[in-house]
Amino acid sequence: IICAPEGGPCVAGIGCCAGLRCSGAKLGLAGSCQ
């Protein structure tokens, strides 16, 4: 599994690298890792 770096796409807290959290994700829309 490849993780997303800061600023990368994510969905509901899934997909970010360690230490990052998903910001701005809404139902059906991807957020960005912060």
C-alpha positions in Angstrom: 0.0 0.0 0.0 1.4 3.4 -1.0 0.7 6.3 1.4 0.1 9.9 0.3 2.5 12.6 1.4 1.5 16.0 2.7 -0.9 17.6 0.3 -1.7 14.3 -1.3 -5.2 12.9 -1.8 -7.0 10.9 0.9 -10.4 9.8 1.8 -11.9 9.9 5.3 -8.7 9.4 7.2 -7.4 6.7 4.9 -4.3 6.9 2.7 -2.1 9.4 4.5 1.5 8.5 5.5 2.3 8.2 9.2 2.0 11.4 11.1 -0.5 13.0 8.6 -4.2 13.3 8.9 -6.9 13.7 6.2 -8.1 17.3 6.1 -11.1 18.6 4.2 -12.5 15.3 3.2 -16.3 15.3 2.7 -18.8 12.6 1.7 -17.8 11.5 -1.8 -14.9 13.9 -2.0 -11.2 13.4 -1.4 -9.4 15.6 1.1 -5.6 16.4 1.4 -3.1 15.0 3.9 -1.9 17.6 6.4 
